[in-house]
Amino acid sequence: MTRFVYLAIGLIMLMFVATAHANQAKAPSLCTITHPSDKNVKWECHRLRKGETLEKLFGDKWLDVLRFNRIDRRHIYQGIYLKIPNRLDLIKNFTPMPEIYQPAEKEAKFILVDLSEQFLGAYEFGRLVFSVPIATGEGGNCTPGGDFTINAFDPRHHSSLYFVEKTVKKYPMNYALRFFTNSKGVDFWIHGRDLPGYPASHGCIGLYDEEMQKKYYKYPRRPLLEDAKTLYQWVVTPSKDYNGYTILENGPKIRIIGHAPLEGPECDL
């Protein structure tokens, strides 16, 4: 290679690193993101040091730490501030969602979303069958509260308004479940997306989808977390998993309560 080519490559790498650090600098400390259940677990704020990973620090309990911080593996980087419980055994299979939700006791399937907790619970006749961390609307783009019904699904949906960072690719919304359409005709979905540890969507409800992250961001190398897929399959069963957008008759009811951390005073719905 010529000296000019080496210089060009070096400049591109520096620009990439600078951009990455700029994006990280915009992210709030997760120790400042508060949820009602935080008071039930004693924790300390830890800044991730060079060479530290969740797997090295916590062994097979790394997923519990992720869930407690409502974050995915792609957003774990050197310098990030995380909440680390003093006793990891107290957050095994962590969930702040109630085990029994009486308003859903007559429903075969019911979804409860707690914006304050940034968590979602799936219920069968009022009993919690699984729960997952989420990322909901940020700033003025908040997620609507109230009672809705899942009325459509699409396993490989894409946003018509937003794109993958620094590309012209429409943002993937895998395993999408529609629950609301506003007066402007904008649909709100539950779907797979990034979870940075705080509200970050334009109003949709995002769940773990490492399959998508590997495809578009090349990380993680071995996808493991697939909450979006799990919820999707639970909702659409026994309906057939069609390849495209499908109206869902008599879908599960969904109730959205609370107020998200960092939520703006006004919502653009």
Beta strands, then each sheet from edge to edge (+ up, - down):
strand 1: 43-47
strand 2: 81-85
strand 3: 110-114
strand 4: 119-124
strand 5: 127-133
strand 6: 146-149
strand 7: 152-163
strand 8: 170-181
strand 9: 187-192
strand 10: 205-207
strand 11: 246-247
strand 12: 253-257
sheet 1: 1+ 2-
sheet 2: 5+ 4- 3+ 12+ 6-
sheet 3: 10+ 9+ 8- 7+ 11-
end
